[in-house]
Amino acid sequence: MHYSETWDLDTIFAGGIDSPALKAKLTTIKHQLHDTQTTLTNWRADADTPNFDWFQQLTTELQQLEAGLLQSQVFVVAIQSADASDTKAGTILNQLYQLDNQRENLMTQFKKKLVALPQATFTAILDQPELQPLAFNLTEMRKQGLALLDDQTEALINDLAVDGFQGWSDHYDTLVSQMKITYTDEQGTTQQLSAGQAQNMLAAAMPNQQRADLMQHWEAAWQQNAAPFADTLNHLAGFRLQDYRAHGTTDFLRKPLDLNRMSQATLDTMYQVVADNQGLLLDYLKRKVALMGKTQLDWQDIEAPLSLGATTNQMTYDQAAEFVISNFQKFSPKMAKLAKHAFEHRWIEAENRPNKRPGGYMESLPETKESRIFMTFTGSPNDTATLAHELGHAFHSDVIKDLPLWRQDYAMNVAETASTFAELIVADANVKAATDAKTKLNLLDAKMQNPLAMFLDIRARYLFETSFYQARQDHVVTPAELSDLMLTAQQTAYGHALTTYHPMFWASKLHFYIADVPFYNFPYTFGYLFSLGIYAQAKHSTDFEAQYIALLRDTANMSTEDLAKKHLGVDLTQPDFWQAGVALIKRDIDEFMALSAPLL
């Protein structure tokens, strides 16, 4: 079957960025903001007994408002991602940020009303059958309300955040969209690549020297723009730290942990296991670089695919789609059905063309109960894995779409569970389908990109961000200091095993510049190792699909530790669970070492 490589956005709002339906939606949202403010202002708990009908109406209005804003933001960001030159999208996105800021002010007032309720009244609210599905979320909001400042101050912070926080994040996107990286191909033809194209090239097959040259140009391009990137990062972190201080804390990890509903003990245990197993990944990297015909390990070699002259691993988009669907089917027919629906209904933007932004993502559309996936497909095994990864996110959203919106607000760490699980299915299937040793080695290498990232690269990001925020509490961090901090973090995470590093990674990595998610790193490692545990259970379970869906439906209904205890029977503050995931990684490395030994 032939599938389109471009997505359909007209089913969201017809007419592109000038859509009359989008304009009408913005008008509707403005009216909803006014009406919800009225409901919120007039609500009185003592006049709302015994069924709390007004309160139920209020929660409904707040969730409808949030859904409409999310639906609109996903649409506009999708247009902006697919065409970085679209200037209108940024203007409308700013309008949406302004409206969402007003919604945040309403949520501030709502949380403070929850705090003001006597415990008996709050308990009575949670006992209402219609509100019981939101009991965890309302309790969480009440706890958050304890740290809030007065309404006027919170509103002022939210207002300033539009230009002083989100604005700097948007500024980063603008800087990246204007970058050009010099690239010379094997025929000697030189061209100027966008950041997204250059990033894809670095992960594609090419001769060692050509890759090294591109890496030098990549590093130099970010260095050339170091000053504006440093300004952007410093202002983002500065705003965030001031916000934290205003709310009574200098612990810059408190909010990231709260957002992920996990404890410091869990984070510390996970990273101790990662550090203890660093050598396992470094042994693999040393073997890989020897197979590449090199005597030293450089930064650009980590994501470089092995090319051992074996059967080609390239797939067309249609082949990749069928491969994903068929292998999802072996674990979960419902996953396969959702993936097929996504391909057939053009939920995915995968075409390889200029002016697209780098990276990939999945976003949910809460009003139409759909998803949209953005990526660039070039045919590599990694691209097929990315396709599966994002479809895993879409499946997670699909199985909870009938729940109240607040019950769909799962944390980032467990969000990465479903996506990584889906990616594991396809990566394992790729390896098993190999018909000769060299092809299997190539595919094992592609599969190893995940543990390499989770154990080494993402740990380096975490170490860098921790040291950066410590420094930023004291002073504005210079570009040179940022590069030094990054170099130190990379050397620690990679055990000083590399000859060259990527000191400008602090500028080239989008995740450091996302305004609404601080510490956009450790949740990936959590999700990867958590999914390994689920994957191991899936192979031996007779009722896996139902158990898996039950876990996903609870992801916004309890703490991470409680989720693991309820559905997996494990204690995340102990190393045993995490080490069990490492055992699966070691299995792949052992196979790689055995197959590659005769080729040295």
C-alpha positions as a printed Julia matrix, in Angstrom:
600×3 Matrix{Float64}:
   0.0     0.0    0.0
   1.17    3.54  -0.72
   1.08    6.08   2.12
   1.47    9.83   1.84
   4.62   11.29   3.43
   2.91   14.61   4.18
   0.32   15.16   6.86
  -3.23   16.4    6.62
  -3.81   19.49   8.73
  -7.05   20.54   7.05
  -9.02   18.09   9.21
  -7.92   20.2   12.2
  -8.48   23.66  10.7
  -9.03   23.94   6.95
  -7.14   26.6    5.03
  -3.65   26.65   6.5
  -2.34   29.46   8.66
  -5.05   31.82   7.32
  -7.79   29.33   8.21
 -11.16   31.02   8.92
 -11.89   28.12  11.29
  -8.75   28.91  13.3
  -9.7    32.57  13.52
 -13.16   31.58  14.69
 -11.6    29.27  17.26
  -9.53   32.09  18.71
 -12.69   34.16  19.07
 -14.45   31.25  20.79
 -11.54   30.83  23.21
 -11.72   34.51  24.15
 -15.42   34.11  24.98
 -14.69   30.93  26.94
 -12.05   32.75  28.98
 -14.61   35.39  29.95
 -17.33   32.85  30.78
 -14.98   30.64  32.8
 -13.73   33.64  34.75
 -17.35   34.41  35.63
 -18.0    30.83  36.76
 -14.79   30.83  38.81
 -15.51   34.16  40.47
 -19.08   33.21  41.38
 -18.39   29.72  42.69
 -19.01   29.29  46.39
 -18.49   25.9   48.02
 -21.06   26.5   50.75
 -23.75   27.19  48.14
 -22.86   24.22  45.96
 -23.77   21.29  48.18
 -24.63   18.46  48.16
 -23.7    17.53  44.55
 -21.29   20.38  43.74
 -22.83   20.91  40.32
 -21.19   24.32  39.91
 -17.78   22.87  40.72
 -18.25   20.13  38.14
 -19.24   22.78  35.6
 -16.1    24.74  36.48
 -13.78   21.76  35.99
 -15.5    21.04  32.67
 -15.06   24.62  31.45
 -11.4    24.74  32.48
 -10.66   21.5   30.65
 -12.57   22.57  27.55
 -10.61   25.8   27.49
  -7.3    23.97  27.79
  -8.31   21.5   25.06
  -9.17   24.28  22.62
  -5.86   26.03  23.2
  -3.89   22.8   22.82
  -5.74   21.95  19.61
  -4.91   25.38  18.17
  -1.27   25.38  19.31
  -0.59   21.94  17.83
  -1.96   23.13  14.49
   0.12   26.31  14.36
   3.33   24.62  15.56
   2.77   21.93  12.92
   2.69   24.55  10.17
   5.79   26.21  11.61
   7.65   22.88  11.86
   6.9    21.83   8.3
   7.91   25.21   6.89
  10.41   27.15   9.01
  10.06   30.14   6.67
   6.39   30.71   7.55
   6.4    34.04   9.4
   2.66   34.22  10.04
   2.73   31.14  12.27
   4.94   32.84  14.83
   2.55   35.78  15.12
  -0.48   33.58  15.69
   1.46   31.38  18.1
   2.21   34.46  20.17
  -1.52   35.24  20.29
  -2.15   31.72  21.53
   0.51   32.12  24.2
  -1.24   35.29  25.36
  -4.56   33.44  25.59
  -2.96   30.48  27.32
  -1.42   32.89  29.78
  -4.93   34.05  30.68
  -5.93   30.41  31.16
  -2.94   29.93  33.46
  -4.17   32.87  35.52
  -7.55   31.16  35.84
  -5.81   27.95  36.94
  -3.93   29.94  39.58
  -7.21   31.23  40.97
  -8.72   27.74  40.8
  -5.85   26.13  42.72
  -6.03   28.81  45.4
  -9.75   28.14  45.8
  -8.91   24.47  46.32
  -6.4    25.44  49.02
  -9.0    27.58  50.78
 -11.49   24.72  51.08
 -11.83   22.98  54.45
 -10.59   19.4   54.23
 -14.08   18.02  54.83
 -15.48   20.01  51.89
 -12.6    18.98  49.63
 -13.13   15.34  50.57
 -16.83   15.66  49.8
 -15.98   17.05  46.36
 -13.68   14.11  45.62
 -16.41   11.7   46.7
 -18.71   12.87  43.89
 -18.92   10.03  41.31
 -18.39   12.41  38.38
 -15.26   13.85  39.99
 -13.66   10.66  41.29
 -11.65   10.16  38.05
 -10.01   13.53  38.79
  -9.3    12.89  42.48
  -5.53   12.52  42.05
  -5.29   15.55  39.77
  -7.36   17.8   42.02
  -5.33   16.72  45.05
  -2.14   17.49  43.13
  -3.47   20.93  42.16
  -4.39   21.66  45.77
  -0.83   20.87  46.81
   0.53   23.1   44.04
  -1.73   25.9   45.23
   0.05   25.99  48.59
   3.15   27.48  46.92
   1.29   30.14  44.93
   1.66   33.86  45.52
  -1.22   36.33  45.48
  -3.34   36.47  42.33
  -1.9    39.76  41.1
   1.7    38.6   41.45
   1.03   35.26  39.77
  -0.77   37.04  36.95
   2.14   39.43  36.52
   4.65   36.54  36.36
   2.51   34.8   33.75
   2.17   38.0   31.74
   5.92   38.66  31.8
   6.61   35.05  30.82
   5.08   35.5   27.38
   7.89   37.79  26.2
  10.45   37.19  28.94
  10.38   33.38  28.95
   8.48   31.89  26.02
   9.8    34.72  23.89
  13.39   33.63  24.44
  12.47   30.06  23.55
  10.92   31.31  20.32
  14.03   33.42  19.71
  16.12   30.24  19.76
  13.92   28.74  17.03
  14.44   31.86  14.93
  18.22   31.71  15.33
  18.32   28.04  14.34
  16.07   28.57  11.32
  18.6    31.06   9.9
  21.68   28.87  10.33
  23.62   27.43   7.4
  26.22   24.66   7.64
  28.72   24.06   4.84
  28.73   20.53   3.42
  30.87   19.07   0.64
  29.77   15.73  -0.79
  31.93   12.93  -2.23
  31.87   14.55  -5.67
  33.33   17.77  -4.27
  30.1    19.74  -4.58
  29.64   22.23  -1.75
  26.24   23.31  -0.49
  24.72   25.12   2.47
  22.57   22.94   4.7
  19.96   23.93   7.24
  20.53   22.79  10.82
  17.99   20.01  10.34
  19.58   18.76   7.14
  23.07   18.81   8.64
  21.88   16.93  11.71
  20.37   14.23   9.49
  23.57   14.03   7.44
  25.72   13.46  10.53
  23.6    10.43  11.35
  23.69    9.1    7.77
  26.2     6.81   6.07
  29.27    8.6    4.66
  33.09    8.19   4.65
  34.89    8.89   7.95
  36.77   11.94   6.66
  33.69   13.47   5.12
  31.8    13.04   8.38
  34.7    14.59  10.33
  34.72   17.59   7.97
  30.98   18.09   8.36
  31.35   17.85  12.14
  33.98   20.6   12.09
  31.67   22.85  10.07
  28.76   21.96  12.4
  30.74   22.91  15.51
  32.03   26.09  13.86
  28.55   27.21  12.8
  27.26   27.04  16.37
  30.43   28.69  17.66
  29.95   31.55  15.23
  26.56   32.23  16.84
  27.67   31.45  20.39
  26.9    34.91  21.81
  23.18   35.08  20.91
  22.68   31.45  21.92
  24.35   32.12  25.29
  22.16   35.18  25.83
  19.08   33.1   25.08
  20.03   30.25  27.4
  21.02   32.6   30.24
  17.77   34.55  30.03
  15.65   31.39  29.95
  17.42   29.99  33.01
  17.47   33.37  34.74
  13.71   33.79  34.4
  13.13   30.23  35.61
  15.38   30.66  38.66
  13.75   33.97  39.59
  10.36   32.27  39.36
  11.56   29.46  41.62
  12.93   31.92  44.18
   9.68   33.88  44.17
   7.9    30.63  45.06
  10.21   29.85  47.94
  12.89   27.52  46.61
  16.42   27.61  45.23
  16.29   23.88  44.47
  16.18   23.93  40.67
  15.43   20.19  40.54
  12.28   20.39  42.66
   9.95   21.44  39.85
  11.38   18.96  37.26
  10.88   16.16  39.78
   7.38   17.35  40.66
   6.46   17.6   36.99
   7.59   14.0   36.52
   5.85   12.89  39.73
   9.01   11.15  40.89
  11.31   11.39  43.91
  14.93   12.43  44.2
  15.65    8.94  45.56
  14.39    7.36  42.32
  16.45    9.75  40.2
  19.59    9.15  42.24
  19.22    5.36  42.13
  18.63    5.36  38.38
  21.7     7.47  37.65
  23.87    5.44  39.99
  23.02    2.34  37.97
  23.74    4.27  34.76
  27.15    5.39  36.07
  27.98    1.89  37.29
  27.4     0.47  33.81
  29.2     3.16  31.83
  32.03    0.77  30.92
  29.66   -1.61  29.15
  28.71    1.07  26.61
  32.28    2.33  26.22
  33.51   -1.2   25.37
  30.87   -1.32  22.66
  31.92    2.07  21.26
  35.56    1.05  21.1
  34.65   -2.06  19.14
  32.41   -0.04  16.82
  35.09    2.5   15.97
  37.55   -0.32  15.19
  35.01   -1.75  12.74
  34.82    1.7   11.14
  38.55    1.47  10.41
  39.55    4.12  12.91
  42.04    4.13  15.77
  40.35    6.92  17.75
  36.8     7.55  18.87
  35.4    10.96  17.89
  32.1    12.59  18.76
  30.66   12.2   15.27
  31.3     8.43  15.37
  28.75    7.8   18.12
  25.66    8.18  15.92
  27.42    7.18  12.7
  25.82    4.03  11.27
  27.99    1.01  10.63
  28.32    0.22   6.95
  29.99   -3.16   6.65
  29.16   -3.86   3.03
  26.2    -6.0    3.98
  22.7    -6.14   2.6
  21.26   -2.63   2.45
  19.24   -1.66   5.5
  17.39    1.14   3.71
  13.6     1.07   3.51
  11.1     3.09   1.59
   8.51    4.91   3.66
   5.84    2.41   2.62
   8.08   -0.52   3.59
   8.83    1.06   6.95
   5.12    1.62   7.58
   4.23   -2.01   6.85
   7.19   -3.21   8.92
   6.03   -1.18  11.92
   2.41   -2.29  11.6
   3.24   -5.98  11.23
   5.59   -6.03  14.22
   3.25   -4.04  16.45
   0.67   -6.73  15.65
   2.81   -9.4   17.36
   2.62   -7.57  20.69
  -0.64   -5.66  20.5
  -3.26   -5.76  17.74
  -4.58   -2.45  19.06
  -1.17   -0.83  18.56
  -1.08   -2.13  14.99
  -4.61   -0.86  14.32
  -3.73    2.61  15.59
  -0.53    2.74  13.51
  -2.36    1.7   10.35
  -5.02    4.34  11.0
  -2.32    6.99  11.44
  -0.7     6.13   8.09
  -3.99    5.9    6.22
  -5.37    9.16   7.62
  -2.16   11.16   7.07
  -1.27   11.92  10.67
   2.44   11.9    9.8
   4.72   14.51   8.2
   7.8    12.56   7.07
   8.9    14.0    3.72
  12.63   14.76   3.37
  12.81   18.33   2.06
  14.42   21.7    2.85
  12.98   24.24   5.3
  11.7    21.65   7.75
  12.79   21.99  11.35
  15.1    19.34  12.81
  13.96   16.56  15.13
  10.72   14.71  15.6
   7.68   14.83  17.88
   4.13   13.65  18.43
   1.36   15.99  19.59
  -2.15   15.06  20.67
  -5.25   16.86  19.44
  -7.65   16.68  22.4
 -10.73   17.93  20.58
 -10.57   15.71  17.49
  -9.06   12.79  19.48
  -6.21   12.39  17.0
  -2.44   12.87  16.92
   0.08   14.41  14.53
   3.64   13.18  14.09
   6.52   15.23  12.73
   9.82   13.76  11.5
  12.03   13.54   8.42
  12.27   10.07   6.88
  15.44    9.24   4.91
  15.12    5.45   4.86
  17.62    4.48   7.57
  16.87    1.96  10.36
  16.99    4.89  12.79
  14.21    6.6   10.86
  12.06    3.48  11.07
  12.76    3.37  14.8
  11.77    7.06  15.11
   8.55    6.33  13.25
   7.76    3.55  15.72
   8.77    5.78  18.65
   6.34    8.54  17.74
   3.56    6.05  16.97
   4.11    4.67  20.48
   3.34    8.15  21.8
   0.24    8.25  19.6
  -0.94    4.89  20.98
  -0.53    6.18  24.53
  -2.71    9.17  23.66
  -5.25    6.97  21.92
  -5.89    4.62  24.85
  -6.59    7.53  27.22
  -8.53    9.8   24.87
 -11.84    8.93  26.57
 -10.59   10.11  29.98
 -11.01   13.68  31.27
  -8.31   15.96  29.89
  -6.56   16.34  33.25
  -6.34   12.55  33.47
  -4.49   12.63  30.14
  -1.78   14.93  31.49
   0.86   12.26  32.02
   4.41   13.24  32.95
   7.28   13.25  30.49
   9.13   10.33  32.07
   6.22    7.92  31.63
   5.4     9.55  28.28
   8.69    8.18  27.0
   7.75    4.68  28.16
   5.18    3.93  25.45
   7.31    5.47  22.72
  10.48    3.61  23.69
   8.58    0.35  24.07
   7.28    0.72  20.51
  10.78    1.51  19.29
  12.16   -1.61  21.0
   9.64   -3.78  19.17
  10.81   -2.54  15.78
  14.52   -2.54  16.64
  14.37   -6.16  17.83
  12.42   -7.15  14.73
  15.01   -5.48  12.51
  17.81   -7.5   14.11
  15.91  -10.78  13.93
  15.14  -10.24  10.24
  18.86  -10.02   9.36
  20.05  -12.85   7.11
  23.84  -12.5    7.57
  26.3   -11.44  10.26
  27.24   -8.07   8.76
  23.64   -7.01   8.31
  22.87   -8.07  11.87
  25.84   -6.03  13.12
  24.6    -2.96  11.26
  21.16   -3.37  12.79
  22.45   -4.08  16.27
  24.42   -0.86  15.96
  21.26    1.02  15.0
  19.48   -0.5   17.99
  22.34    0.52  20.28
  21.75    4.2   19.52
  19.11    4.26  22.25
  21.18    2.92  25.16
  24.14    5.02  24.0
  21.97    8.11  24.16
  20.25    7.22  27.42
  23.37    6.19  29.33
  26.01    8.52  27.9
  24.64   11.48  25.91
  21.6    12.22  28.08
  23.62   11.76  31.25
  26.03   14.38  29.85
  23.06   16.71  29.25
  21.89   16.17  32.82
  25.36   16.8   34.26
  25.75   19.93  32.13
  22.37   21.34  33.02
  22.95   20.7   36.72
  26.3    22.52  36.69
  24.91   25.3   34.48
  22.0    26.03  36.84
  24.37   26.02  39.8
  26.54   28.61  38.04
  23.55   30.65  36.78
  22.33   31.15  40.34
  25.48   33.21  40.85
  26.17   34.94  37.52
  25.5    35.17  33.78
  27.44   32.3   32.24
  29.67   33.24  29.31
  29.82   31.25  26.05
  33.32   30.04  26.93
  32.18   28.88  30.35
  29.17   27.13  28.85
  31.46   25.23  26.49
  33.76   24.31  29.37
  30.83   23.02  31.41
  29.62   20.98  28.45
  33.05   19.55  27.75
  33.45   18.5   31.38
  30.01   16.88  31.39
  30.72   14.97  28.19
  34.12   13.79  29.39
  32.57   12.53  32.63
  29.64   10.81  30.93
  31.88    9.22  28.27
  34.64    8.27  30.7
  37.23   10.42  28.88
  37.13    7.79  26.11
  36.68   10.18  23.18
  39.4    12.03  21.3
  37.08   14.87  20.26
  33.86   16.17  21.81
  31.09   18.65  20.98
  31.54   21.6   23.37
  28.91   23.66  21.51
  26.26   21.03  22.21
  24.75   23.49  24.71
  23.76   25.6   21.69
  22.86   22.88  19.19
  20.46   20.95  21.46
  16.9    22.27  21.29
  15.94   20.62  24.58
  17.87   23.15  26.64
  15.71   25.94  25.18
  12.2    24.58  25.7
  10.45   27.0   28.04
   7.76   24.84  29.59
   9.87   21.74  30.41
  12.91   22.21  32.65
  15.57   19.47  32.62
  14.35   17.9   29.38
  16.81   15.02  29.8
  16.52   12.53  32.68
  12.89   11.59  31.81
  14.22   10.0   28.6
  16.56    7.69  30.51
  13.78    6.85  32.92
  11.35    6.07  30.12
  13.89    3.92  28.31
  14.77    1.76  31.3
  11.14    1.63  32.45
  10.11    0.41  29.01
  12.82   -2.26  29.08
  11.16   -3.7   32.16
   7.78   -3.66  30.45
   9.28   -5.22  27.31
  10.8    -8.07  29.32
   7.41   -8.76  30.89
   5.64   -8.58  27.53
   7.6   -11.55  26.23
   6.29  -13.78  29.01
   2.81  -12.42  29.63
  -0.33  -14.15  28.35
  -2.44  -11.0   28.72
   0.1    -8.32  27.92
  -2.06   -5.94  25.86
  -4.68   -5.49  28.58
  -2.02   -5.09  31.29
  -0.1    -2.57  29.21
  -3.15   -0.46  28.44
  -4.12   -0.5   32.13
  -0.68    0.89  33.01
  -0.89    3.6   30.34
  -4.34    4.66  31.52
  -2.95    5.2   35.03
   0.04    7.33  33.99
  -1.63   10.6   35.04
  -3.38    9.1   38.06
  -0.58    8.44  40.57
   3.07    9.0   41.33
   5.7     7.26  39.23
   6.71    5.08  42.17
   3.09    4.04  42.8
   2.59    3.31  39.11
   5.58    0.95  39.08
   4.48   -0.72  42.3
   0.88   -1.24  41.12
   1.52   -2.47  37.59
   5.02   -3.96  37.71
   5.41   -4.85  41.38
   8.79   -3.08  41.68
  10.42   -0.44  43.91
  12.06    2.27  41.8
  14.2     3.52  44.68
  16.11    0.23  44.64
  18.69   -0.65  41.94
  17.33   -4.12  41.11
  14.69   -2.96  38.64
  17.08   -0.65  36.79
  19.81   -3.28  36.67
  17.39   -5.75  35.11
  17.01   -3.35  32.19
  20.79   -3.15  31.84
  20.84   -6.94  31.46
  18.85   -6.63  28.22
  21.33   -4.07  26.9
  24.23   -6.36  27.82
  22.62   -9.17  25.83
  22.74   -7.04  22.68
  26.32   -5.93  23.34
  27.47   -9.51  23.93
  25.93  -10.56  20.61
  27.57   -7.6   18.87
  30.97   -8.45  20.32
  30.7   -12.1   19.34
  29.6   -11.38  15.77
  32.19   -8.66  15.21
  35.25  -10.45  16.63
  36.07  -12.31  13.37
  36.02   -8.99  11.44
  38.81   -7.31  13.4
